[in-house]
Amino acid sequence: MTMKMQLRIGGVPEHFNLPWQQAIDARAFDELGIEVLFSDYPGGTGAMAAALAANELDAALLLTEGAVADILSGSDNRLVSVYVDSPLIWGIHVSAGSDIRDASEIAGKRYAISRYGSGSHLIAIVDAAERGFSTTDMAFETVGTVDGARKALGEGTADVFLWEKHMTQPLVDAGEFRRVGERAVPWPAFVVSVRRDYLAEHSAALGVVLGIVRSFARQLKQGKDSALLISQTYDIAMADAESWLEHVQWSKNTDCPDDALIRVVDALRAQGVTEDAGPNAIERIWQPLDTDQ
């Protein structure tokens, strides 16, 4: 199969996306005539959604809730595949010097978020609603990245920060952050969101690319030295890397997870993040690829 294409894809600089870097390093796309350019986005889902809108990316590996909110808010993107099936577990963090000792005490506090529309923003709302807190007067401080959150919590311009627990574990271990709670969400962690104009030209080729990445994900999941590689690459304690690798599940196909997407839509609507998506919500969100490799 010979194709000439370029794929500009973005993702967070975290262990979830190591299969992409491994595939690129192995030149796994070269014989197909595909140039894959992977860009790290420390600012997360909100930053990547903006990059898609600005035609700086063709596709992005977004948090599911952020990707769905982006589409229902009017973006011209479509989801084509789940990337990580297992749910994300968000750590709820405060500065180690904070008086807050439990997540029950964060009502009315100022939340550090990477940007509006990001996972750190949306899940803060979902978590507050689940705890019975008011979501109408929540205060947010836009900080851009984890380093921005460290500065905000350290200087007291924000009180609380939600982020994936394994990536913040080194900060907890170092005594900079204290984790006061967790929030797991009942849907897949990451999805592949693609601009519709790109899909119109490259749907089948994108299916091939995703198939290759899935093969590298399988190898990473099963590799006897994978935990050590993750520990060394992302500065995570070996025990945490082993625990994360045991529980993470990369998607094995590009099937549409209808039930999970409806749960996301319902949660976003209930928290006032989006309006009612109507009876054709899935059709607005998901576009099947031409081929499923």
N, C-alpha and C positions, 0 to 999 in steps of 0.2 A: 504494500500500500504506500503510494508516494503522494505526499501532500506538501504544500508550501504555505506555511502559516507561522504566525508569531502569537504567543499567548502571554499577555502581561497579567500576572496574578499576584494578589497580595494576601498576606496573612500575618497574624501576630507572631512575634519572635519567641515562640514557645515550643515545647516538646511535641505538641500535637502535629506540627508541620514539618518535623524532621524527615518524613518520607519524601516530601517534595525536594528538599535539599539533597537527600541521598540520590534520588533519581537524576537530578541535574548533574551532580558530581560524577555519576556513573555514565553520563552522556546517553542516557536511556532513550532520549527523544530524537537523537541525531539521525539515525537511519530512516526515520519517518519524515525527515525534512521539517521538523517542528522545533522552533526556538522558543523555549519556555523561560521567561524572565520573572523570577520571583522576587518580590519586594517585601521587606519587613515593615509592618505598621505598628509601632509600639502604642499608638493612640487607639488601636482596636477597631471595633466594628464601625463606630461613627466616622472615624477618619477614612476607612476604606469605602464606606458608602459615599462619602464626599468625593473620593477619588474616582469611583465609578461614574458619578454624575458629571465629573469634569473630563471624562474620557482619558483619564490618566491610567486606568486599569481596564482590562477586558472582563476580568472575573475576580472574585474575592472569596476567601474562606471566612464567612461571617458567623457570629453567634446567631442561632436560629431565631431567637426572639427579635434581635435587632434587624435581621434580614427581612423578616416578615413585616415588622413595623415600617421599614424603609419602603417596601413595595406598596403596602396599604396606604402609605402617606403620599403616594403618587410617583415614585421612581419608575423608570422604564426598565427595570431589571426583572429577571425571573430566576427562580431556584430550579436547578437541574439535577441535584443529587444531595443526599446527606453525605457529609464527609466523616464526622465522628458520631457514631450511634449512641455511645454512652452519654448520660447526662453530665453536665458540668456541675461541680460542687463549688459554690462560692463561699469563700471565707469572709466573715464580717470582722473588720479590723478597726482598731483604734490605736492611738499612740500609746506606747508602753507607760507613759506618764499620765495617761488620762484617768479620770475618776470613774469612767464607765467600766463596769465589771461584767456586764451581761447584756445580751442583745435586747432584753426587755427594757433596757434603759436608754435606747437610742431614739425613741420618739421625740420629734422636734429638733433633733440635732442636725448639723450641717454635713451633707454628704459630699465627699470628693468624687467626681466622676470624670472619666476621660473626656467626654463631650456629650452633648445632648443627643439622644438616639442611640447611644452606646449600650452595651450590655450592663456596664456598671451603673448606668442611669436607670435602665428599664427594670433590672432585677432589684434595685433599691426600692422601686415603687412596688413591685410584686411582693417583696419581703415585708414591706411596711403594711400592705393590705392584708397579708396572711397573718400578721401579728395583731391586727385590729387597730393599727395606727391610722390617723388621718393622712390621706395622700394629697389633699388639696393645698396644703400650705408647706410642703416639703421644701427645704432650702438646699440648693446645689452649688458647688464650687467647681468650675471647670478647671482641670489640672493637666490634661493632655496625656500623661503617661504615669506609670508606677512611680517614677522618680518625682514627678510633679505631686503625686499623692503623698509621698514621703515628706516632701517639703511642706505641703499644706498641713498635714497632721502634726509635723514637728513644730511648725510655727503657730499652730492653733487657728489657722484660717478655715479649717474644716475639722470635723470631729470623727467621721466614720468613712470607711472605704471598703467597698466590696470588690473582690477580685478572686480569680481561680486560686484555690487554697494551696496547691502544690507550688505554684510560681511565687507565692508570697512566703512560703515556709522558711526560706533563708532569713527573711526579715524578722519573722517571729523567733526563730532560733537565736538570732543575734540580739534580741531584746529591744528592737526598734519598734515593732508592731506587737500588739497583743490581740489574739483572735478571741472574740467574745461570743461567736456563734457561727453557724453555717446555714446556707440555703441551697438545697438541691432542687432542680426544676425537672418536671416530668416530661421532658422531650429531649431529642438529640441535641448534643452540644453545638455542633458546627454544620453548616450547609454550604454548598457552592452556589453563589449568586453571580449571574452573568448578565451583561447588557444584551438587550434583545437584538440590537443591530448586529452584534458579534455572533449571536446564536444563528441568525439568519444565514450567515455564510459558513460557519465553522462547527455546526452542531455535531456532525459525525466525527470530525477530528477531535473535538473536545472529549467525546466519549472514549476515544482511544487513549488520550492523555490520562484521563481519570482511571482507566483500567490499569495503566502502567503504575500510577501512583498507588493504587490498591495493592498491587503485587509487592511493592516496596514496604507498604504498611504491614502486610502479612509477614514479611521477612523480619521486620523490626519487632513485631509482636512475639515471634517465635525464637528470635536469636538468643543464644545463651549469653552473649556479652552485651545485649541491648541495654540492660539496666545500667551497666557501668558506663556505656557511651552516653546515655541520657544524663547520668549523674555528673559526668565530667563536662559535657557540653553546656549544660544549663545551671551548673553550680548548685545541684540539688543533692542532699544527703542520699547515700546509697539506699537506705531503707525506704525513703520517700519515693525514689525512682522505681524501686521494685514494686511498691504498693500501687503507684500510678500505672505502671505497665500492666500489672495484673488486672486492673479494673477497666482500663481504656479499651474501647472497641471501635476500630475504624469500620466504616461501612463496607459491605461486600458487594454492593450493587448500586444501581441508580433508581431503584424503585421509589415511588412517591409514598411518604409516610402520612397518609391522609389523616389518621386519627391524631397523630402527634401535632400536625399542623393546625387542626381544629382546636386542640387544647391551647396552643399558642395564641391563636386568634381570639379565643374566648377569654384568655387571661389578659391580653392587651386591652380588649374592649372593656372588661370588668374594671380595670384600673384606670380607664379613661385615656389610655395612650393612643388608641385608634377608635374610630367610629365603627358601627356595625358593618362588617364586610359583605353582608348579604349572602344569599344562598349559593353563589358561585365563587366562594372565597378561594377554593383550591385552584380553580381555573385562572384566577387573578394572580396567584402566587407561583404556581408550578408549570413548567414547560418541559415535557419529556424530550430527551435527546433522540436524534434520528436513529442511533444505534446504541446498544448496550453491550459494551465489550466485556 
